């Protein structure tokens, strides 16, 4: 098969330039020409050249103006600037705008051929490097996706099947199972891998700021909006946006998200202009969205739109055969990070890890291994497991269902710890206050069906403070 010639677009108002190059180099290159900037920009889209030779001084639109417009195009070809004026200012400005070379007139055919070959070779090497970097990122991402169990092999299979599609993916599973790793894998295995991947945690951003964070805002839209700001959807154009904790998105924003999903457009906060974007949406949640729909906390039309492809991540307790692989991975990771040499754990310790229920899933295992490596003592595993073995889900649970928070602090005179017997007023009162605080938070969470923002309002504390207290008291271990 004959390899097609490299196509070069000449944008120059002097027809002799095109004639000279065509006569001298037509055996190696295919030349097409435009006589002004406007025609040249049109031919970029129709001819799809591999390289552009662009004159600076032209009537109407100058070469520098053409170069500015070319920079706004997706994957624009390399540009060599050509001018009869070798002014230093022109050279500097051309390079600033991204020109690969600057050639002064008059030139001979051999000289321009050398420049063309050099630019094309550098462009080829850059593409090869970008491809290798992309492949390496995919490889590194898969290296973090650990699990040989049948359940995890099925997850990997689904990821590979749908990664390069435009389908919206909903990733479901308990906290700590690795939903973000799945989202990044979907992005890295897609044709969008060279474009942005942006994550937004819908539960971590205050309700009144989430809309501005996602969709941006216009100057003067609200107090403190001193300038126009792009939102995450605009910044993720041509790439992927990962909406974590989608189940915690306020209802009033869910309708706007639905519009983006269906029409790929939105309006900034305080704006009037419709903005179009090309973004793939991946979502994740540890909530039972079906139950949230029944409780009118989540839109059913949004749920069905998000649910084009669903990936369920199994909890770690349901795949104990993956624990040794994960332990080996985390041992190597933190040995390298902290300069330690704990290469393996004893079989009794490994047995204990495999039989544990892991309420915090892979994240909890990773934190545990990190502590073991840093302290250099595997014997601490007993204390770490005993301190976290509370309120675990039953072993046959394959997906978390929101349960009522039950009483988690029930002190009795028979099994109080040493602090209970101390006569320190500070210790005794502090413990009682913590117990009552925990019970009150649990009660309010139940009352609000785990609407954390509403619960924070009822408790008269900040949303962020409530999140910290839920974590500290382990109230989220039974979601």
Secondary structure, DSSP 8 states (H G I E B T S, - for coil): -----EEEEEE-S-HHHHHHHHHHHTTTEEEEEESSHHHHHHHHHHH--SEEEEES--SSS-HHHHHHHHTTSTT--EEEEEES---HHHHHHHHHTT-SEEEESS--HHHHHHHHHHHHHHHHHHHHHHHHHHHHHHHHHHHT----SHHHHHHHHHHHHHTTS---EEEE--TTS-HHHHHHHHHHTSTTTTS-EEEEETTTS-HHHHHHHHH-B-TTSSTT--S-B--HHHHTTTSEEEEETGGGS-HHHHHHHHHHHHHSEEE-BT--SEEE---EEEEEESS-HHHHHHTTSS-HHHHHHHTTEEEE---GGG-GGGHHHHHHHHHHHHHHHHT-------HHHHHHHHHS--TTHHHHHHHHHHHHHHHT-GGGHHHHHHHH-SS---TT-SS-------------SSS--HHHH---HHHHHHHHHHHHHHHHHHHHHHHTTT-HHHHHHHHTS-HHHHHHHHHHTTGGGG-
